[in-house]
Amino acid sequence: MIDSIDIKVLRAVYLLMTCKSVKKTAQLLDVTPGAVSYLLNKARKETGSVLFLRTKAGMIPNDIANELGQRYLSLSRHLSDSHQTDSSSDRKISICTDSIVEFLISKKVSERKNYPRQISFLPSEMEDENRLLGLHCKKVDIDAGTRLPPDSDIVQSLLFTGGMKILMAKDNPLANDEFTLKQWTTCRHVHWSRKINYLYDDKKQARRFNDLMDKRKVRVVSGDSLNMVMACAFSDHIILMPESLSRLIVKRLPMIEHSPPPELNMHVSYYLHYNHNAANDEQLQDIMRTLRNIFKPDE
C-alpha cells in the first residue's frame, strides 16, 4: 500500500514529521495549509491510519507515518542520484548563510569570469530545525553557519574556527587603546540576534561570559550581520564578531579589530552543511572550495 503513494504525498508527510506544524509544512512546500491537509487526507485514505496525533508539542507521527517518511527519504535519494547528469549545470546553486558571508562569496565569485552556475542566496534561517528542513527538501544546497545537530543525510564540513574580536570604526575614540572590561560595560553595542554556539573550556567561564554579555549597553539588535557591521563602521558602536570574519572585514571597511579581555575569549566554529548527494556535484564542490579559500588563514 505504501509503495503506491505519490511522492508529493510522501514529502508532505515527511516534512510534517520533521517540523510538526501544518503551517510550516505549507511554507516549505509553498502551498496553502489546506493543500497540506488535502495531501494528508490522501495518505490517510491509502493507509487507513490517522498518521498524526495533535498535541501541545505539535503533530506527532505514528509508526505508519514514520514508515512513509522513510519511504520518502529512500525515493528522494534514489531520484537525486539518478539525476546527476550534465543538465544539472543549468540549475542554480542555493546558499543559506549570514549576509556578511554572502558579501564575501559574491565578491570572490565576481572575480571569476563566466561562472557556470547562478548562485541564489536565501534568507538566513534562525532556527536549526528550519535550516535542516531546507537541506532535506533540497530548497538549500549549501548551509554555511554554526554547526547543526547531527543528521545521517547531511554532511558537515568545518569552514573555520577561532576566537572572537571586537570590531569598531577606525575613528572610534577607543580605536588606539587597549580594550578593557570597563570599556566593554560603558560602550554602546550592536547585538547579533543570531544564535551562536560558543565553545568554552568550563562552565565557570561560560557563566562569566554570559554575565558580561548581559551587562552590555545594547543600542541596536539585528539578525543581519552586514548591516550591523556597517552600523559600527560609521558610528561609535562596537560589535563582537568571530575573528575569521573580523579579519576579512577590516580589509574592506574603515574598521579595526581589538582582542577582547580574557573573560570574553570564547571560540566559535562555522560549518558547511550539504546533502550527501552533493558529493557528486563538481560545481557545488567548487563553490565550497571557494568558500574554504575565503576563510583560509593568511600565510
C-alpha positions in Angstrom: 0.0 0.0 0.0 2.8 2.4 0.9 4.6 1.8 -2.4 1.6 3.2 -4.3 1.5 6.6 -2.5 2.5 9.6 -4.6 5.9 11.1 -3.8 4.2 14.5 -3.3 2.1 13.0 -0.5 5.1 11.3 1.0 7.0 14.6 1.0 4.2 16.3 2.9 4.1 13.5 5.5 7.9 13.7 5.9 8.0 17.5 6.3 5.2 17.4 8.8 7.0 14.7 10.7 10.1 16.9 10.9 8.6 20.4 11.7 5.5 19.1 13.5 3.4 22.0 12.1 1.0 22.1 9.2 1.7 25.9 8.7 5.4 25.3 8.5 5.0 22.4 6.2 2.8 24.6 3.9 5.5 27.3 3.8 8.2 24.8 2.9 6.0 23.3 0.1 5.0 26.8 -1.0 1.3 25.8 -0.8 -1.7 26.7 1.5 -2.3 24.8 4.7 -5.5 23.5 3.0 -3.4 21.9 0.3 -1.3 20.1 3.0 -4.4 18.8 4.6 -5.6 17.5 1.3 -2.3 15.6 0.8 -2.5 14.2 4.3 -6.1 13.0 3.7 -4.9 11.1 0.6 -2.3 9.4 2.8 -4.9 8.5 5.4 -7.2 7.0 2.9 -4.4 4.9 1.4 -3.1 3.6 4.7 -6.3 3.6 6.8 -4.4 5.4 9.6 -4.8 8.8 11.2 -0.9 9.1 10.8 -0.6 12.1 13.2 -1.7 12.9 16.7 -2.2 16.6 17.5 -0.5 17.6 20.8 0.8 20.7 22.6 4.2 19.8 21.2 2.9 19.7 17.7 1.9 17.0 15.2 3.3 13.7 16.4 3.6 10.8 13.8 2.7 7.2 14.5 4.6 4.2 13.2 2.9 4.3 9.8 3.7 8.0 9.3 7.4 7.2 10.2 7.4 4.4 7.6 6.0 6.8 5.0 8.7 9.4 5.9 11.5 6.8 5.5 9.9 5.8 2.1 10.2 9.4 1.0 13.8 9.7 2.1 14.6 6.5 0.2 12.9 7.7 -3.0 14.5 11.1 -2.7 18.0 9.7 -2.5 17.3 7.4 -5.5 15.9 10.2 -7.6 18.7 12.6 -6.7 21.4 10.0 -7.5 19.8 9.2 -10.9 19.6 12.8 -12.0 23.3 13.6 -11.6 23.7 14.5 -15.3 25.1 17.3 -17.3 21.7 19.0 -17.2 22.4 19.8 -13.5 24.8 22.5 -14.7 21.8 24.6 -15.6 20.4 24.6 -12.1 21.2 27.4 -9.8 23.1 26.8 -6.5 21.1 28.0 -3.4 23.1 29.1 -0.4 21.7 30.0 3.0 24.1 31.9 5.2 24.7 35.2 7.1 24.7 38.4 5.0 28.4 39.2 5.7 29.3 35.7 4.3 27.0 36.4 1.3 29.0 39.6 0.6 32.4 37.7 0.8 31.2 34.9 -1.5 29.7 37.4 -4.0 32.9 39.4 -4.2 35.0 36.3 -4.7 32.7 34.8 -7.4 32.5 38.1 -9.2 36.3 38.0 -9.7 35.8 34.8 -11.8 34.7 35.2 -15.4 31.9 33.1 -16.9 31.0 31.3 -13.7 28.9 28.3 -14.9 26.1 28.3 -12.3 23.8 31.0 -11.0 24.1 31.5 -7.2 21.0 32.3 -5.3 21.2 33.5 -1.7 18.3 32.6 0.5 17.2 34.5 3.7 19.2 33.1 6.6 17.2 30.9 8.9 17.4 31.4 12.7 16.2 28.0 13.9 18.3 24.8 13.4 15.2 22.9 12.6 14.3 25.1 9.6 17.9 25.0 8.4 17.8 21.2 8.4 14.5 21.2 6.6 15.8 23.4 3.9 18.6 21.0 3.2 16.4 17.9 3.4 13.8 19.2 0.9 16.5 20.4 -1.5 15.5 24.1 -1.1 19.0 24.8 0.1 22.2 23.3 -1.5 24.7 24.7 1.0 24.1 26.0 4.5 27.0 27.9 6.0 26.8 28.7 9.7 27.1 27.4 13.2 27.0 23.6 13.5 23.7 21.9 13.0 22.6 18.8 15.0 24.0 15.5 13.5 21.9 14.1 10.7 22.7 11.0 8.7 21.7 12.7 5.4 23.6 15.9 5.9 27.4 16.3 5.6 29.1 18.7 8.0 32.5 20.2 6.9 34.4 22.7 9.1 34.6 26.1 7.4 36.5 28.0 10.1 37.1 28.0 13.8 38.7 30.5 16.2 38.2 33.1 18.8 36.3 36.4 18.9 37.3 40.0 18.1 35.8 43.4 19.0 35.2 45.4 15.8 34.9 49.2 15.8 35.3 52.2 13.4 38.9 53.4 12.8 37.8 56.8 14.1 36.2 55.4 17.3 37.7 57.2 20.3 38.8 53.8 21.7 40.5 52.7 18.5 44.0 53.3 19.7 43.6 52.0 23.3 43.8 48.5 24.7 40.3 47.3 25.2 39.2 46.7 28.8 36.3 45.3 30.7 35.3 48.7 31.8 35.1 49.9 28.2 33.0 46.8 27.5 30.4 47.8 30.0 30.4 51.5 29.0 30.5 51.3 25.2 27.4 51.2 23.0 26.9 47.7 21.4 25.3 46.3 18.3 23.9 42.8 19.1 23.7 40.0 16.6 20.4 38.2 17.3 21.5 35.0 15.5 22.1 32.0 17.8 25.8 31.4 18.1 27.2 28.2 19.6 30.1 29.4 21.7 32.7 26.9 22.7 34.1 27.2 26.2 36.6 25.3 28.5 34.5 25.2 31.6 31.1 26.2 33.0 32.6 28.9 35.2 34.0 30.6 32.1 30.6 30.3 30.3 28.8 31.9 33.2 31.2 34.8 33.4 30.9 35.3 29.6 27.1 35.3 29.7 27.1 37.7 32.6 29.3 40.2 30.7 27.1 39.8 27.6 24.1 40.7 29.8 25.9 43.9 31.1 26.3 45.4 27.6 24.6 48.6 26.7 22.9 47.3 23.6 21.6 50.0 21.3 20.9 48.0 18.1 19.7 44.4 17.7 19.7 42.8 14.2 19.9 39.4 12.5 21.6 41.0 9.5 25.4 40.7 10.1 26.4 43.0 7.2 24.0 45.8 8.4 25.4 45.5 11.9 29.0 45.8 10.8 28.2 48.8 8.6 26.4 50.4 11.6 29.6 50.1 13.6 31.9 51.2 10.8 30.2 54.6 10.8 29.4 55.2 14.4 30.9 54.8 17.9 29.2 51.4 18.4 31.1 48.2 18.7 30.3 44.5 17.9 31.7 41.1 18.9 32.4 39.0 15.8 34.2 35.7 15.0 37.8 36.6 14.3 37.7 34.7 10.9 35.1 37.2 9.8 36.6 40.2 11.5 40.0 39.6 9.8 38.3 39.9 6.4 36.0 42.8 7.3 38.9 45.1 8.4 40.4 44.7 4.9 37.3 46.0 3.3 35.8 48.6 5.6 37.3 51.5 7.7 37.4 49.4 10.8 39.9 48.0 13.3 39.7 44.9 15.5 40.7 44.5 19.1 41.4 41.4 21.1 38.8 41.1 23.9 39.7 40.9 27.5 40.4 37.2 28.6 37.0 37.0 30.2 35.4 37.4 26.8 37.7 35.0 25.0 35.2 32.4 23.6 35.6 30.3 20.5 33.1 29.7 17.7 33.1 27.4 14.6 31.3 27.6 11.3 30.4 24.6 9.1 29.4 23.9 5.6 26.3 21.7 5.5 25.0 19.9 2.4 23.1 16.9 1.3 25.3 13.8 0.9 24.2 13.6 -2.8 26.1 16.9 -3.4 29.3 14.9 -3.2 28.7 14.1 -6.9 28.1 17.7 -8.0 31.5 19.1 -9.0 30.3 22.6 -9.4 28.8 22.6 -5.9 32.0 21.2 -4.6 33.8 24.0 -6.4 31.7 26.7 -4.6 32.6 25.0 -1.3 36.3 25.1 -2.2 35.9 28.8 -3.0 34.3 29.3 0.4 37.1 27.5 2.2 39.7 29.6 0.3 38.0 32.8 1.5 38.5 31.8 5.1 41.9 30.2 4.7 44.3 31.7 7.3 46.8 34.2 6.0 50.2 32.7 5.3 
